[in-house]
Amino acid sequence: MGFGKSQLWPLPVFLMCCLILNHGVEALHKVYENLQSASAVNVKDLHRTGYHFQPLKHWINDPNGPMYFNGIYHLFYQYNPKGAVWGNIVWAHSVSKDLINWERLEPAIFPSKSFDKYGCWSGSATILPGNKPVILYSGIIDKNNTQVQNYAVPANLSDPYLQEWIKPDDNPLIVADKSVNKTAFRDPTTAWLGKDGEWRITLGSRHKDKGISLLYKSKDFINWTRVKKPLHSVDGTGNWECPDFFPVSVQGTKELDTSVIEGNIKHVMKISLDATRYDYYTLGKYNTKKDKYIPDKGMVDGWNGLRYDRGNFYASKSFFDPAKNRRILWGWANESDYVHDDVKKGWAGVQLIPRTIVLDPNGKQLLLWPVEELETLRGKKVELTNKKLEKGEQVEINGVSAAQADVEVTFSFGSLDKAEPFHSSWDRYDAQKLCSHKGSTVHGGVGPFGLITLATEKLEEFTPVFFRIFKDQDKHVVLMCSDASRSSLADKKGTYRPSFAGFVDVDLTDKKLSLRSLIDHSVVESFGANGKVCITSRVYPTLATYNNAHLYAFNNGTEAVKIESLTAWSMNKPQVMNQ
Ligand code: DQQ
């Protein structure tokens, strides 16, 4: 069944399909000598976000080197200062005291030396003993896309914003040895300290179609040697980008620095799969003796594995925030329009709302949730409680700005008896295919029910986010969908507007399901069952914009559902200095 079986396809065929599907995604990383697009003259406001992180204009991609240093959060990100398509990549830099309100600074790292002349690609920050931040990043050294690993250090540690960064002359620190593919050799992680006192980093690579996270060791952070065996690898997954490797606390209330490698913890191994452009993770154990990561029994490793987000979310990076003892995740959402649309509007890409990461008490997955600071942007609030929705009913949530809102809702249902059977021929891993058949308007037993976001009054345009519950042999299966297929009346033919989807592994004993959606003009970022499944959609409504956007809750299942509680807030714009 479609993508579920795609593992069986030869990689080149699958890659081709991905490239065709991922409009606007520059997956090939071609090195250009000239500009890839003219600088944006008019930046179009329509579809720009109100409270998601964006630069004033032009292209952005991966978040880089996030860190907390002396009271300030730093976010660097891949940025094209010259146009709205990928290319000319520098590390743009912004700082914040609360992860919400930002000040833009000059780019921190940009091509200038032989070891990064053709690009400064993704990387991470590590705070070394003595409170000394250092950045590791991938430099492109020639037109053949040869990649090396470099470091940069702050020019002035007493500058609270760390505006200027120095790239010392002993760069590059790491070059690919003969057995390593030098064009698939990038994106170093935050370093962690081993029990032997040596630093370790991992970086993304591949050997033929095997995805690899290479492991390097160093005593002094300058001289690095490759550990013969990789930290982890999976056959048939293609190139790995932006790996992330960190501990999560088991039953703890505090999250952990990346160098915590023992105790009551599990390790998370996240990889960004170049072929599919999704971020996958497994939970497992870091065997410190063998320097190997071993996924827990039963974890699916690869294309059918767990994901941070089932939608438009890629190249993410996490960091430990010592100020609040939490781990925070940044992810990039590309546009899902065409490259020529991006050039016309003069911008492309947003950073999604930073999310906290904790281990689900069931130990089998992570829970992701928007950082609490986002709530400071909540403005006008409306509430609804105990509202029953019979089959075919919908209720409008009036009184908030529906194009720029935060909505939290808990639905309940009396019984699961009417749940439709989960057909034995359906693919357990292909939620997206199921959502494409079982849309929000296709009546069911228990569900579909949920929210209708960015909608016109007559539903010419709408992006529903909803649940539907099936009965399998011995348990219920909860499907969550975020359906962009009817989000816009513009240029319907051929645009990529999938119904992104996931199965939610949730206990239904209390017969309740919760949903939170962050709606922001062209972003609908949703969190099902307290962050068990997250789905981000990028949409481009033509009518459901600004004050013409509406928000509804609906039920199209035979079983009546109740809105136990719903709270929606209009979201204010954060302060962004240096506009
Ligand atoms: N983007 C960066 C690379 C990384 C890729 C280049 C992931 O370092 O592998 O802009 O989107």
Boltz pocket constraint, residues with backbone or C-beta under 6 A from the ligand:
constraints:
  - pocket:
      binder: B
      contacts: [[A, 61], [A, 62], [A, 78], [A, 89], [A, 121], [A, 122], [A, 123], [A, 138], [A, 186], [A, 187], [A, 241], [A, 242], [A, 315]]
      max_distance: 6.0
